[in-house]
Amino acid sequence: MPTGANNKKKYTYVWVSLIILVFGIIFIPKIVNRLKSDSVVQKDRMSVRSLQKGVGFIINNGQKRKVPAFSFLNQDSLLISDKDYLGKVYVVEFFFTTCPTICPIMTKNLVELQDTFKEYEDFGVASFTINPRYDTPTVLKKYSERYGITDADWHLMTGDRDEIYQLAQEGFYIVANEVEDAPGGFEHSGMFALVDKQGYIRSRDDEHGNPLIYYRGTITEKQSVNKEGEPQQITMLKEDIKKLLLEE
């Protein structure tokens, strides 16, 4: 074959190689990203999202914070303990039935969660009264009927006042006090705690990368903010409950 023909063929191979190289550099990463956003690799996509918006643990002194042991009577006069919630994702609140301010909003938000996850047998709620002298099982039963509490794993619990306050203040670091000048005679937090199936308190991070720790329960999902400008967090709580329910 003539030398000129060989050189021409050689140049053709070089140009083809360059075109393939450029194509690979420009388009292959885009194709990979496109595939990862498609349902063909749904599992991979979900794992990436979980890393980006995970529901982390609350760490104290190098240890994951866990719900301490408790045992109280519920609205059906049954003894309920922390062991009854193992294997379930649940939300914790401290309230009282005669609360004239935030408790009705909190209860309605919890009913919303109850209805959202009614198909999940491993979802529950733990409500602890901070006024056990008045909130007997009978009173709690009437309260549950008034608000449409139907989930068999939603226990409204009462018992020894000091044990409940210790659980709130030392177990969850949630405010719970009898204060004469406070509305209804009690001061308490309007926050919800989220607990996983192993009994660990869980939370997503806020916009600064710090654990949110608790979810605001005093603003309905229909509101974007309250009069103090605080944002509602029920939507986030729903998202994080769903993530924990799907965890192995």
N, C-alpha and C positions, 0 to 999 in steps of 0.2 A: 504494500500500500504506500502511496506517495507520502512524503514527510508532511506536506501541507495538510493532507486529510487527517493524519494522526493528531497534529496540533489542534485542528478544528474540533476533533472529537474530544480531545483532552479539555479544551476550554468549555465545551458543552457540559461535561461532567462537573467541572468546577462550578459553573453557574447553577446547575441543578442542586448541587450540594449546598451552595449558599442559600438558595431559595428555601430548601428544607430546613436549614438551620434557623433562618429568620422566622419561618412559620412556627417552628417549635418554640422559639423564645417568646413570640408575641401571643400565639393563640392557645397553646396547650394549657398554660395556667388558667386562662379564661374558661376553657372547656371543663377543667377539673372543678373550678368554682361553680360552674353552671350545674354540673352533675351533683355536687354536694348540696345544692339548693333544691334539687328535684326530689320527688318522692321515691325515686329508685334507690336512693341511699338515705332513707328517712332516719334509720337508726343512727347513722353517723351524724346527720344534721342535728338530731335531738341531743346527742352527747356533747356537741360543740356548744349548743345553747345552754345546756345544764352547767357547763364550765363557766360560761359568761354570766349567767344569772342563777347561780346555785343557791341552795338554802343551807347555809353553814351552821356550824356548832357555836355555842357560846362558851368561850374558854375563860376559866378563872384559875389562876395559879397553875397554869399548865394542864388543867383537867377540864374535860367537857362537863358543862353543867347539866346535872340530871335532876329530875323531879324527885324530891325526897319522899320517903314512905309516908302514907297517910291512910286514915281509915275513919269514915264518917257515915252517918245514916243519910239515905237519899229520900226523895219525895214519896217513895213507897215503903219507907221504914226498913229498907234493906241495907245491910252493911256493905259499903263500897270502899275498896282500897285501890292504891296505885296499881296493884297487880291486875285488877280488872281491866285496866286500860292497855296492858302490854299487848302488842300486836295491832294496836290501833293508832291512827293519827288523830290527835284531839286538840281542842282549843280550851284554854283555861281562863276563867274570869273570877273576880271577886265582886260581889254585889249584895244588895239587900232588897227585899220585896217592897218596902215602903219608901224607897228612894224617890224623891220628887224631881230629880234632875236627869242624870245621865243614864241610869240603869235601864229605863224603858227603851232608850235608843240602842243600848248595848244588846239587850235581849232581842230586839227586832233584827239587829244585824246577825245575831247568832241563829235566829230562825231562818234567815236568808241563807246562811251557810248550811243549815240542816236540810233545807229544801234543795239546795244546789247539789249536795252530795248524798241524797237519799238513796241512791242506787248502790252506794258503797257501804258494805257491812263493817268495814274497818275504819269508819270515821265516827268520832264522838265529841262530846263537850263535857267539861267538868266545871260546874258552877258552885262556888263556895260562898255561903252567906256570911257576912261580917256582923250580922245581928242575930245570932243563934237563939238568944233569949226569946225573941218574938217569932223568928222563922223556924217553926217546928215542921216536921214532915207534912203535917196536914196543911199548913199554910203554903208550903212549897208546892204541894200537889195542886192546890187551887191556882197558884201562880202559873204553874206549867200548863194547866188547862186553859187559863185565860189567854195565854200567848201562843197557844197551838204547838206546844212542845210535844212531839210524838216520837222522836228518835229514842229507841230503847237504850242507846248508849249515851244519852244526855242525862247526866245525874245532877240534880240540884241537892247539894249536901249541907248538912248542919251537924253541929256537935259542940265540943268544948271550945269556948271562945278563945282561950289562950292558945290552944293548939292550932286553930284556924289562923289567928294573927301571926303565929310563928311561921306557919306554912307560907303565908303571904309575904311577910317581911324578910325572913331568912331563907326561905326556899325559892321564892321568885323575885325577891327584892321589889315587891309591889306594895304601894302604900295602902294600909288598912288600919284605921284608928277610930276610936269613939271620941268625937269632938262635939262638945255641947253646942257650939255656935255654928257648926257646919249644917248645911241643908239636910234635914232628916236626922241629924244627930250623929252622922258618921262621915268621915273623910276617907276617900279611897280613890284609887287610880282607875281610869277608864280604859286601861290597856288590856289587850288579849295576849296571852303567851301561846306559842305553837309548840307542840310536843310530837316527836316522832314515835314510831312503833316500838322502839327500844327504851323509850322513856327519857330521851334527851331533848332539852329545849333547843329549838332551832330558829334561825332567822336569816333573812337575806341581808346583804349589805346596803347601806344608804348610798347617796350620790358621792359621798366622800370616801367610800371604801370601808366604812366602819359598820359593825353589826347594828342593824336596826333594833334588835333584841325583842321589842314588843311592837304590836300592831294597834294603832289607834282604833278603839271600838266605839267612839262617841260621835262619829260622823257617818251618815248613811251613804250607800254607794251612789245614790242619786245626786249627792252634793259633791262638788269638787273641793271646796274648802268650807270651814266653819267661819263664824264671825271674827275669830281671832286670826284667821288666815292660815290655819293648819290644814293640810291636805288630808283627804280621806284615804284610808289604807286597806279598806275591805277588798278592793279589787286585787291588790298585791297579796293579801292573805289567801284569797281564793286560789290564785296562781300557785302559791307556795304549798298549800294543802294538797293540790293536785300533784305536784312534783313528789311530795313525800309519799302520797298514796301509791305512786308508780314505782317508788324505790324498792329494790329487792330486799 
